[in-house]
Amino acid sequence: MANEREERLLARVEDAFGIVSVYEVEDYRFLEFGEAIEQSCVFTADPSWLEYDYTRAMLVGALCHAQPESALFLGLGAGTLTQACLKFLPLDDVEAIELRPDVPRLAMEYLGLDDDPRLYVRIGDAVELLPTAEKADLIFVDLYTDHGPGVGHLAWNFLENCQQQLNPDGWLVINQWAGDDGKPLGAALLRGLYHRHYWELPVKEGNVIVLVPADLEQELDIEAVRARAAALAPQLGYSLEYLVKAVRPAT
């Protein structure tokens, strides 16, 4: 019965990796990879609105930093999280690396991604291009295809390099799949790589957002995150408190 909502195809392109489509359903537009694998959801009236819990949880990860000035997004998608971070955080330098050339174009044409002067988008494989990226206060890893997480999500060297690409006091925010046990994909690898010094934020979509500080000396000040989230709530139009409450030490 859910299909009674009228779905309108706005764009469909095929590239070396498969099909990318943009659909509209009422007040929302969706970026899809392959056959109906939903990647991003955009509220047309406000492209910085975060519809999914996992994107809101990644914003909580951004609030781990007191005053971020630079951010690196590995995987752009529709750009909703990028838009939200540009709108609500004191960023002045943002880089995004996106594998598929049509994705940023479609995001700007159909999904409300602003051509913001602070945002620089590069096309290519994030695993290969990471060493040439600027160091950043915040790094977001969200490399998904129509088959699931990209190889970078389980690649020791890449994940280690992501942490090393952080500025002092920086935070790495990884959108990781969760297994049936509720632990993040590659939990054993993550525990070894980051010496169990990270935090997890499980969300209802079945993902776990992994919050990794730049070094072992750096702790998560959850009360400061809570305060920042509360201060932001009137601008966001929703509370992040339920997500802040769900943050737990590495399991």
C-alpha positions in Angstrom: 0.0 0.0 0.0 3.0 2.3 0.5 3.4 2.6 -3.2 0.2 4.6 -3.4 2.4 7.7 -3.0 3.2 9.0 -6.5 6.9 8.5 -7.3 8.3 10.6 -10.1 11.6 9.9 -11.8 13.5 13.2 -12.2 16.9 12.0 -13.5 18.6 8.7 -14.3 22.2 8.3 -15.5 24.4 5.3 -16.0 28.2 5.4 -15.3 31.0 3.0 -15.0 29.6 1.9 -11.6 26.0 1.4 -12.5 22.8 3.5 -12.4 22.2 6.7 -10.4 18.6 7.9 -10.2 16.8 10.8 -8.5 13.1 10.3 -7.6 10.5 12.7 -6.1 7.8 11.6 -3.7 5.6 14.4 -2.4 7.9 16.8 -0.4 11.0 14.6 -0.6 13.6 13.7 -3.2 15.7 10.5 -3.1 19.1 9.7 -4.6 19.2 6.0 -5.5 22.0 3.7 -6.7 21.3 0.6 -8.7 17.8 -0.8 -8.5 16.0 1.2 -5.7 18.9 1.2 -3.2 18.2 4.5 -1.4 21.3 6.5 -0.6 20.0 9.9 0.4 16.7 11.6 1.3 16.3 15.4 0.8 13.4 17.4 2.2 12.9 19.7 -0.8 11.9 22.8 1.2 15.1 22.6 3.3 18.0 20.6 1.9 19.9 20.9 5.2 17.2 19.0 7.1 18.5 15.7 8.2 15.7 13.1 7.7 17.6 9.9 8.8 18.9 9.1 12.3 22.3 8.1 10.9 22.9 11.5 9.4 21.7 13.2 12.6 24.1 10.9 14.5 26.9 12.0 12.3 26.1 15.6 13.1 26.4 14.6 16.8 29.8 13.3 15.9 30.6 16.8 14.5 29.6 18.3 17.8 32.4 16.4 19.5 34.6 19.2 18.3 34.3 22.5 20.2 35.0 24.8 17.2 35.6 23.0 13.9 36.9 25.2 11.0 37.6 22.5 8.4 35.9 19.3 7.4 36.5 16.5 4.9 33.6 14.4 3.6 34.6 11.0 2.0 31.4 10.3 0.1 29.1 13.2 -0.8 25.8 11.6 -1.8 23.0 14.2 -2.0 25.1 16.4 0.3 22.5 16.8 3.1 25.0 16.3 5.9 27.5 18.5 4.1 24.8 21.2 3.8 23.8 20.9 7.5 27.5 21.1 8.6 28.0 24.2 6.4 24.9 25.8 7.8 25.2 25.0 11.5 28.9 24.7 12.2 31.6 27.4 12.1 33.3 25.9 9.1 35.3 27.9 6.6 37.0 25.2 4.5 35.1 22.0 3.4 36.3 19.4 1.0 34.3 16.5 -0.4 35.6 13.5 -2.3 33.0 11.7 -4.4 33.6 8.6 -6.6 30.9 9.2 -9.2 31.1 12.4 -11.3 27.3 12.6 -11.8 26.5 12.6 -8.1 27.6 16.2 -7.3 26.0 17.4 -10.5 22.7 15.7 -9.7 22.9 16.9 -6.1 23.2 20.5 -7.3 20.6 20.2 -10.0 17.9 18.3 -8.2 18.8 17.9 -4.5 19.4 21.5 -3.4 23.1 21.2 -2.9 24.4 24.8 -2.7 27.3 26.0 -4.7 28.9 27.2 -1.5 32.3 29.0 -1.9 33.6 27.1 1.2 32.9 23.7 -0.5 35.4 22.1 -2.8 34.3 18.8 -4.5 36.8 16.4 -6.0 35.9 13.4 -8.1 37.7 10.1 -7.5 38.3 7.2 -5.1 38.5 8.5 -1.5 40.9 5.7 -0.6 43.4 6.9 -3.3 42.8 10.6 -2.9 42.9 10.8 0.9 46.7 11.5 1.1 46.3 14.5 -1.1 43.4 16.0 1.0 44.0 18.9 3.4 44.1 17.9 7.1 40.8 18.6 8.8 39.1 19.1 12.2 36.3 16.7 11.1 36.5 13.8 8.7 33.3 11.9 7.7 33.5 8.4 6.1 30.3 7.4 4.3 31.4 5.3 1.3 28.4 3.3 0.2 27.5 1.7 -3.1 24.4 -0.2 -4.2 26.1 -3.3 -2.7 26.8 -1.9 0.7 29.8 -0.3 2.3 32.8 0.5 0.2 36.1 -1.4 0.8 37.4 1.6 2.8 35.1 0.8 5.6 37.2 -2.4 6.4 40.6 -1.3 5.1 43.1 -1.0 8.0 45.5 1.4 6.2 42.8 3.7 4.9 41.1 3.9 8.3 44.4 4.5 10.0 45.2 7.3 7.4 41.8 8.9 8.1 42.8 9.3 11.7 46.2 10.6 10.8 44.6 13.2 8.5 42.9 14.8 11.5 44.2 18.1 13.0 44.9 18.0 16.8 41.6 17.7 18.7 39.9 16.5 15.5 37.3 13.8 15.2 36.7 11.0 12.7 33.1 10.1 12.1 32.4 6.8 10.4 29.0 5.6 9.2 29.5 1.8 9.8 27.1 -1.0 9.2 26.1 -3.0 12.2 26.1 -6.8 12.5 23.3 -8.9 14.0 25.0 -8.4 17.3 24.6 -4.7 17.2 28.4 -4.1 16.9 29.9 -2.2 14.0 31.1 -4.0 11.0 34.8 -4.9 11.5 34.5 -4.3 15.3 37.7 -6.4 15.9 39.6 -4.4 13.3 38.4 -1.1 14.8 39.3 -2.2 18.4 42.8 -3.1 17.3 43.4 -0.1 15.1 42.0 2.5 17.5 43.1 0.8 20.7 39.5 0.6 21.9 39.7 4.4 22.2 36.5 5.5 20.4 32.8 5.7 20.9 29.8 4.2 19.2 26.4 5.6 18.4 23.9 3.0 17.2 20.9 4.2 15.2 17.6 2.7 14.2 18.5 2.2 10.5 20.9 -0.6 11.6 24.1 1.5 11.4 26.6 2.3 14.1 28.3 5.7 13.9 31.9 5.4 15.1 33.4 8.5 16.8 37.2 8.4 16.8 39.4 11.1 18.3 42.7 12.2 16.8 44.8 10.6 19.5 44.7 8.5 22.7 45.0 11.6 24.9 41.7 13.0 23.7 38.5 12.2 25.5 34.9 12.7 24.6 33.2 15.4 26.7 29.6 14.1 26.4 28.2 17.0 28.5 29.8 19.5 26.1 28.3 17.6 23.2 24.9 17.6 25.0 25.1 21.4 25.5 26.1 22.1 21.9 23.2 19.9 20.7 20.7 21.7 22.9 21.9 25.1 21.8 21.5 24.0 18.1 18.1 22.4 18.5 16.0 25.5 17.8 17.9 26.1 14.5 17.7 22.4 13.5 14.0 22.1 14.3 14.6 18.8 16.2 16.4 17.6 19.2 19.6 15.4 19.1 19.3 14.5 22.8 18.0 11.0 22.2 21.1 10.3 20.1 23.5 11.9 22.6 22.0 9.6 25.2 22.8 6.6 23.0 26.5 7.2 22.8 28.5 4.4 24.4 32.2 3.5 24.7 33.6 1.0 22.2 32.2 -2.4 22.6 
